[in-house]
Amino acid sequence: METNVCIKERRSVRQFKDQAIDHDTLSSIIQVAAFAPSWKNSQIVRYLAIEDSYILSKIKETALPSFNARIVETASTLVALTFIKGRSGYERDGSYSTTRENKWENFDAGIAAATFCLAAKDAGLGTVIMGIYDEDKVAELINLPEDREIAALIAIGYPDESPQAPKRKTADELLTFI
């Protein structure tokens, strides 16, 4: 798929078919997402593919608002996009490199999330990035290591809907030349 087409056609999908994602397919998506840029090539992002029905039900029941729980209900997999804390934005001695301090961690995670979603689209899958959840509860349920933080939950699966693109601003509205 052409890059411009992939970017323009990718949508947040909230309804998925009852079809599991092959592990090789998910691995190939992660292999593409691994090329997302990161602070000094720190590559801090890690993905946890949650397929276990018990853990998914606990996340839905205890850590998500109802609108996100309904999405996870139809997704075959929920990906916890996590990052290793204390690497992005830091120098080797632990000091911050810029006044943005550790905000680079979330910046890197955002780039990785977008790249992951575009790679999934290219593989014929749909995604939706969910940012509203009980982070502590999800971390507990997935046994997240102490050195990591959850940046987002991404529902992924074979789409059972084709959402229309919302209206976009024009380049004239978004771009200023100085």
Secondary structure as the mmCIF struct_conf table of DSSP 4:
data_model
#
loop_
_struct_conf.conf_type_id
_struct_conf.id
_struct_conf.beg_label_comp_id
_struct_conf.beg_label_asym_id
_struct_conf.beg_label_seq_id
_struct_conf.end_label_comp_id
_struct_conf.end_label_asym_id
_struct_conf.end_label_seq_id
HELX_RH_AL_P HELX_RH_AL_P1 THR A 3 GLU A 9
STRN STRN1 SER A 12 SER A 12
STRN STRN2 PHE A 16 PHE A 16
BEND BEND1 ASP A 18 ASP A 18
HELX_LH_PP_P HELX_LH_PP_P1 ALA A 20 ASP A 22
HELX_RH_AL_P HELX_RH_AL_P2 HIS A 23 ALA A 33
TURN_TY1_P TURN_TY1_P1 ALA A 34 PHE A 35
BEND BEND2 ALA A 36 ALA A 36
HELX_RH_3T_P HELX_RH_3T_P1 TRP A 39 ASN A 41
STRN STRN3 VAL A 45 ILE A 50
HELX_RH_AL_P HELX_RH_AL_P3 SER A 53 THR A 62
TURN_TY1_P TURN_TY1_P2 ALA A 63 ALA A 63
BEND BEND3 LEU A 64 LEU A 64
HELX_RH_AL_P HELX_RH_AL_P4 SER A 66 THR A 74
BEND BEND4 SER A 76 SER A 76
STRN STRN4 THR A 77 ILE A 84
TURN_TY1_P TURN_TY1_P3 LYS A 85 GLY A 86
TURN_TY1_P TURN_TY1_P4 SER A 88 GLY A 89
STRN STRN5 TYR A 90 TYR A 90
TURN_TY1_P TURN_TY1_P5 ARG A 92 ASP A 93
BEND BEND5 GLY A 94 GLY A 94
STRN STRN6 TYR A 96 TYR A 96
BEND BEND6 SER A 97 THR A 98
TURN_TY1_P TURN_TY1_P6 THR A 99 ASN A 102
HELX_RH_AL_P HELX_RH_AL_P5 LYS A 103 ASP A 122
TURN_TY1_P TURN_TY1_P7 ALA A 123 GLY A 124
STRN STRN7 GLY A 126 MET A 130
BEND BEND7 TYR A 133 TYR A 133
HELX_RH_AL_P HELX_RH_AL_P6 GLU A 135 LEU A 141
TURN_TY1_P TURN_TY1_P8 ILE A 142 ASN A 143
TURN_TY1_P TURN_TY1_P9 GLU A 146 ASP A 147
STRN STRN8 ARG A 148 GLY A 157
STRN STRN9 PRO A 159 PRO A 159
BEND BEND8 ASP A 160 ASP A 160
HELX_LH_PP_P HELX_LH_PP_P2 PRO A 163 LYS A 167
HELX_RH_AL_P HELX_RH_AL_P7 ALA A 171 LEU A 174
#
